[in-house]
Amino acid sequence: MTGIRRAKGLVAMLGAIALAGCITLEAPDEPIVIELNINITQEVIYRLAGDAEETIDANADIF
């Protein structure tokens, strides 16, 4: 059992060493730009719903 474990460990280490030359990390030359498109529709609808509820409660005889 220990021989098989050692062989698996050796294969894993050799694979890691082989891949070490292929992987490179470099910082980009230009700054990273993150564009945020925020949708505030839900908040506006919530506010309008609250205002409408208050209006209906205040004028119950009309509705």
C-alpha positions in Angstrom: 0.0 0.0 0.0 2.7 2.5 0.9 4.5 1.9 -2.4 1.3 2.8 -4.4 0.9 5.9 -2.3 4.4 7.0 -2.9 4.0 6.4 -6.6 0.9 8.5 -6.7 2.6 11.2 -4.7 5.6 11.2 -7.0 3.4 11.4 -10.1 1.4 14.3 -8.6 4.7 16.1 -7.8 6.1 15.6 -11.2 2.9 16.8 -12.8 3.0 20.0 -10.6 6.6 20.6 -11.5 5.8 20.2 -15.2 2.9 22.6 -15.0 4.8 25.2 -13.0 6.5 26.5 -16.2 3.3 26.8 -18.1 1.4 29.0 -15.6 2.4 32.7 -15.4 0.7 35.6 -13.5 1.2 39.1 -14.8 -0.4 42.4 -13.9 -2.1 44.1 -16.8 -0.5 47.2 -18.4 -3.8 49.1 -18.3 -5.9 49.6 -15.2 -8.9 47.3 -14.7 -12.2 49.1 -15.4 -15.3 47.9 -13.7 -18.6 49.3 -15.1 -21.5 49.2 -12.7 -25.0 49.3 -14.1 -27.3 49.5 -11.1 -31.0 49.0 -11.6 -33.1 51.0 -9.0 -36.5 50.1 -10.4 -37.4 47.9 -7.5 -36.8 50.7 -5.0 -38.9 53.2 -7.0 -41.8 50.8 -7.4 -41.7 50.1 -3.6 -41.8 53.8 -2.9 -44.7 54.4 -5.3 -46.5 51.4 -3.8 -46.2 52.9 -0.3 -47.4 56.3 -1.5 -50.3 54.8 -3.4 -51.3 52.8 -0.3 -51.3 56.0 1.8 -53.3 57.8 -0.8 -55.9 55.0 -0.9 -56.1 54.9 2.9 -56.6 58.7 3.1 -59.2 58.7 0.3 -61.1 55.5 1.0 -64.4 56.9 -0.1 -63.0 57.5 -3.7 -61.6 54.0 -4.2 
